[in-house]
């Protein structure tokens, strides 16, 4: 039994050593993604990110609205960044492409849903293996977040940005939720549960806006940048 136990311990130690080695080498891959992202995105100019479900079809009202918002953003001097995939992301890039503006896609390899859409500008499609690196790029190089209806990924990106602004880890920028019908239940929960239980402050409700039209999106962003300079967020 002692011999068997020693063998198991050696195998276990070997496994942990392999994990440590792989973790160390992963650092260089992570660094490479940051360097590539910083170098390419530092040249794109002022942009607004559009988030939403990859599952939204072109005949959906929110797909059409996302395309309209993206087009209007380009007419006001902003480029558009999306996750580079189908659905709302495709709509955002399509609108920017139609408006002859900057159209950026930050792609990530997923087991389903994700593939490049054809409306990203040549040379402005970046591929990521790590979600956290990709999210840093969205936050650093976006002058605003437009959040269309989506799922867990959309919520993750929205709440991370709100948290970073709330905790003053980054400067404030507009976070705009589009679709009161879609977001209304969540906003009610935030007010009636989080706020009522003292988990957030009343002023935290000012960290985001809820609108229904492209004109309202543009108005929120333009009013914000009458007071602040356009620059990377950290």
C-alpha positions in Angstrom: 0.0 0.0 0.0 2.9 2.4 0.8 4.4 1.8 -2.7 1.0 2.4 -4.3 0.5 5.6 -2.3 3.9 6.9 -3.2 3.2 6.3 -6.9 -0.1 8.2 -6.6 1.7 11.1 -4.9 4.3 11.3 -7.6 1.7 11.3 -10.3 -0.3 14.0 -8.5 2.9 16.1 -8.1 3.7 15.6 -11.8 0.2 16.8 -12.7 0.5 19.9 -10.6 3.9 20.7 -12.0 2.5 20.5 -15.5 -0.3 22.8 -14.5 2.2 25.3 -13.1 4.3 25.2 -16.3 1.2 25.6 -18.5 0.0 28.5 -16.4 3.3 30.3 -16.7 3.4 29.9 -20.5 -0.2 31.2 -20.7 1.0 34.6 -19.4 2.8 35.2 -22.7 -0.3 34.4 -24.8 -2.3 36.8 -22.6 0.3 39.5 -23.0 0.3 39.0 -26.8 -3.5 39.5 -26.9 -3.1 42.7 -24.9 -0.3 44.1 -27.0 -2.1 43.3 -30.3 -5.3 44.8 -29.0 -3.7 48.0 -27.7 -1.7 48.5 -30.9 -4.6 48.1 -33.3 -7.4 49.8 -31.3 -5.3 52.8 -30.3 -5.7 54.0 -33.9 -9.4 53.6 -34.5 -10.6 57.0 -33.1 -13.7 57.6 -31.0 -16.0 54.6 -31.0 -19.2 53.3 -29.3 -19.7 49.7 -28.5 -22.9 48.0 -29.3 -23.8 44.8 -27.4 -26.6 42.3 -27.8 -27.7 38.8 -28.5 -25.9 36.8 -31.2 -29.3 35.0 -31.7 -31.3 38.0 -32.9 -32.5 37.6 -36.5 -32.5 40.3 -39.2 -36.3 40.6 -39.1 -36.3 41.4 -35.4 -37.1 45.0 -34.4 -34.0 45.2 -32.3 -31.7 44.1 -35.1 -33.1 46.8 -37.2 -32.8 49.3 -34.4 -29.2 48.4 -33.7 -28.4 48.9 -37.4 -30.1 52.3 -37.3 -28.2 53.3 -34.1 -24.9 52.3 -35.6 -25.6 54.2 -38.8 -26.6 57.3 -36.9 -23.4 57.1 -34.7 -21.2 57.2 -37.8 -23.1 60.3 -39.0 -22.1 62.0 -35.7 -18.4 61.1 -36.0 -18.3 57.8 -34.0 -17.1 54.4 -35.1 -18.7 51.2 -33.9 -17.2 48.3 -32.0 -19.1 45.0 -31.6 -18.2 41.5 -30.7 -17.8 40.7 -34.4 -20.4 37.9 -34.5 -23.9 37.5 -35.8 -27.2 38.9 -34.5 -27.1 42.4 -32.9 -23.3 42.4 -33.5 -23.8 42.0 -37.2 -26.5 44.7 -37.2 -24.1 47.1 -35.5 -21.3 46.5 -38.0 -23.8 46.6 -40.9 -25.0 50.0 -39.8 -21.5 51.4 -39.4 -20.5 49.9 -42.8 -23.6 51.5 -44.5 -22.6 54.8 -42.8 -19.1 54.5 -44.2 -17.7 54.7 -40.7 -15.2 52.7 -38.7 -16.6 49.2 -38.1 -14.6 47.0 -35.6 -15.2 43.4 -34.5 -13.6 41.9 -31.4 -14.2 38.2 -32.0 -13.9 35.3 -29.6 -13.8 31.6 -30.3 -16.9 29.9 -28.8 -18.4 26.4 -29.1 -21.5 27.9 -30.7 -23.0 31.1 -32.2 -19.8 33.0 -32.9 -18.5 33.6 -36.4 -17.2 36.8 -38.1 -19.8 38.9 -39.8 -19.0 40.4 -43.2 -19.4 44.1 -42.3 -16.2 44.6 -40.3 -13.6 46.9 -41.9 -10.5 45.1 -43.4 -7.8 45.0 -40.7 -10.2 45.9 -37.9 -11.2 42.3 -36.9 -9.4 41.1 -33.8 -9.5 37.5 -32.5 -9.3 36.7 -28.8 -9.1 33.5 -26.7 -9.6 35.2 -23.4 -12.9 36.9 -22.5 -11.3 39.2 -19.9 -8.7 40.6 -22.4 -11.5 41.2 -24.9 -13.6 43.0 -22.2 -10.6 45.3 -21.4 -10.5 46.4 -25.0 -14.2 47.2 -25.0 -13.9 49.3 -21.9 -10.7 51.1 -22.8 -11.5 52.1 -26.3 -15.3 52.8 -26.2 -16.7 56.2 -25.6 -20.1 54.6 -24.8 -21.9 51.3 -24.4 -25.2 50.8 -26.2 -26.8 47.7 -24.7 -29.4 46.0 -26.8 -31.5 43.0 -25.7 -29.2 40.0 -25.1 -28.3 37.1 -22.8 -25.7 36.3 -20.1 -22.8 37.7 -22.1 -24.6 41.0 -22.7 -25.4 41.3 -19.0 -21.8 40.5 -18.1 -20.4 43.2 -20.3 -23.0 45.8 -19.1 -22.6 45.1 -15.3 -18.8 45.0 -15.5 -18.7 48.5 -17.0 -21.3 49.8 -14.4 -19.2 48.2 -11.6 -15.9 49.8 -12.9 -17.5 53.2 -13.1 -19.3 52.8 -9.7 -16.1 51.9 -8.0 -14.2 54.7 -9.8 -11.7 52.2 -11.4 -12.4 54.0 -14.7 -13.8 57.3 -15.7 -17.5 57.6 -16.4 -18.9 57.1 -19.9 -22.5 56.7 -21.2 -24.1 53.2 -20.7 -27.4 53.2 -22.6 -29.9 50.3 -22.4 -32.1 50.2 -25.4 -35.7 48.8 -25.1 -37.8 49.7 -22.0 -40.0 46.7 -22.7 -37.0 44.3 -22.5 -35.1 46.0 -19.7 -38.0 47.1 -17.6 -38.2 44.0 -15.4 -34.5 44.2 -14.6 -34.7 47.9 -13.8 -37.6 47.3 -11.5 -35.7 44.6 -9.7 -32.6 46.9 -9.3 -34.8 49.6 -7.8 -37.1 47.4 -5.7 -34.6 44.9 -4.5 -31.0 46.2 -4.7 -31.8 49.8 -3.8 -34.5 48.9 -1.2 -32.1 46.5 0.6 -29.3 49.0 0.6 -27.1 47.1 -1.8 -26.7 50.1 -4.0 -27.1 53.9 -3.6 -29.8 56.0 -5.3 -27.1 57.8 -7.3 -26.0 54.5 -8.8 -29.2 54.5 -10.9 -27.6 57.5 -12.7 -24.8 55.3 -14.1 -27.0 54.1 -17.0 -29.9 55.4 -19.1 -32.8 53.5 -20.6 -34.1 54.6 -24.0 -36.2 53.4 -27.0 -34.9 55.2 -30.1 -31.7 56.0 -32.0 -32.3 59.7 -31.5 -32.3 59.2 -27.7 -29.0 57.2 -27.9 -27.3 60.0 -29.9 -28.7 62.7 -27.5 -27.3 60.9 -24.4 -23.9 60.5 -25.9 -23.7 64.0 -27.4 -24.8 65.7 -24.1 -22.2 63.7 -22.2 -19.3 64.7 -24.5 -20.2 68.3 -24.4 -18.8 68.2 -20.9 -15.9 65.7 -21.3 -13.1 65.0 -23.7 -13.0 62.0 -26.1 -10.2 59.8 -25.0 -9.4 56.2 -23.9 -11.1 55.4 -20.5 -8.0 54.6 -18.6 
